[in-house]
Amino acid sequence: MPHCEDDAQRRPIANALVGVWTLRSYSDIGEGVAPQCPFGDDPEGLLIYTLDGFVSAVLMARGRPNLSGNEFTDGTAAEYASAGKGFIGYTGRYEMDEERSVVTHRPSVAFAPNMVDSFQERLVELNGAVLVLTAEHSQSPGLPTIKSRLEWVRVTRS
């Protein structure tokens, strides 16, 4: 009978991703341009990976102004536009390419409609309880590629 490796040995990165992560920093870096922090110096977010292949990511800038009124639908068009510029959210499936250290998120629900059914590749770096995900984004022709670097910290039960 052949010896079979268990799942933890075959999928060490994917297994290490499983859990809840909180956002520590989010920066965009491009060649020849100063690094930018799209959600400020103190962004907030949660990233959740499940054992059965689901991912959920919600990120926001702190201090976004409230919408006028008490209900979700009470905001003005300008208030919704402002709130949206400081928010990213999606959920769907993920797959891990262990050889390349790349996780691919495939949102099925997203704040930005163009993310639905897209393939969002992130380079994975794991160092204990710290997870760094890096994604490359193409801009207009002639402009440098931007790398978004998101640093997450594992949430542990206290």
FENJOZI-V625739 format. One record per pair of residues at least 24 apart in sequence whose ideal C-beta (glycine too) atoms are under 8 Angstrom apart, sorted by sequence separation. I is the first residue (numbers start at 0). GAP is how many residues later the second one is. If there is no record, write none. Layout:
BEGIN
I_GAP / I_GAP
END
This chain:
BEGIN
21_24 / 22_24 / 86_24 / 87_24 / 100_24 / 128_24 / 129_24 / 20_25 / 21_25 / 60_25 / 89_25 / 128_25 / 19_26 / 20_26 / 59_26 / 60_26 / 19_27 / 20_27 / 59_27 / 83_27 / 128_27 / 19_28 / 20_28 / 58_28 / 59_28 / 95_28 / 18_29 / 58_29 / 18_30 / 57_30 / 58_30 / 102_30 / 17_31 / 56_31 / 57_31 / 16_32 / 17_32 / 56_32 / 17_33 / 25_33 / 56_33 / 55_34 / 56_34 / 55_35 / 22_36 / 54_36 / 53_37 / 54_37 / 53_38 / 54_38 / 53_39 / 54_39 / 52_40 / 53_40 / 52_41 / 52_42 / 44_43 / 48_45 / 38_47 / 56_48 / 54_50 / 16_79 / 13_82 / 12_83 / 13_84 / 46_84 / 10_85 / 12_85 / 11_86 / 16_86 / 10_87 / 9_88 / 12_88 / 13_89 / 12_90 / 58_91 / 44_105 / 46_105 / 23_106 / 16_107 / 44_107 / 16_109 / 27_109 / 29_109 / 45_109 / 15_110 / 20_110 / 12_111 / 32_111 / 31_112 / 12_113 / 29_113 / 30_113 / 16_114 / 29_114 / 30_114 / 29_115 / 29_116 / 28_117 / 29_117 / 27_118 / 28_118 / 27_119 / 28_119 / 27_120 / 28_120 / 26_121 / 27_121 / 25_122 / 26_122 / 25_123 / 24_124 / 25_124 / 24_125 / 25_125 / 24_126 / 22_127 / 23_127 / 22_128 / 23_128 / 22_129 / 23_129 / 21_130 / 20_131 / 21_131 / 20_132 / 20_133 / 21_133 / 19_134 / 20_134 / 18_135 / 19_135 / 18_136
END
